[in-house]
Amino acid sequence: TTAYLELDSDSDAGLQMLSMQAEAFEKTGKTEDAISIYSNMYRDYLGSIDVSAPACEKMMRLLWARGKGHYADNKDGTFTHSDKWTAWNRGSKYIEMVEPITGQMTREERAAVAKVRALVEQYKGDSTVRDEIRAEAADRAKYQ
């Protein structure tokens, strides 16, 4: 009946359920919900590369495909970013966070991280992302 509701999200079954739920949201066009679950998975399971890297990759791809928003200086020292920049930035931050443990990763984990790294490099080459990086740097200088 509702046994799945009682699963501990730290258990393998709980992780499988989260993954299945995110995939179901993807397939049914509920992109916001899928992005949210993948975002939580990659942050909450950062030390479990076999979970966090694929979740980060999927979240990045969904954000990139959604492609909403544009850069804006909110005139208070904060900035609004496009989905494309957010995909690049989150992947970039993920790589920075897991880089120190690369030597401890299995071959499969390194391969999963390499997929995220490849997307980061691909997305960084996009003119939208490059322009946004430059605009934010210029705007940040105004507030310092």
Protein Blocks (a to p, Z undefined) as FASTA:
>chain_A
ZZmmmpcfkbmklmmmmmmmmmmmmmnopamlmmmmmmmmmmmmmmlmmlmmmmmmmmmm
mmmmnopajdddehnopacddfklmmmmmmmmmmmmmmmmmmmpcfklmmmmmmmmmmmm
mmmmpmklmmmmmmmmmmmmmmZZ
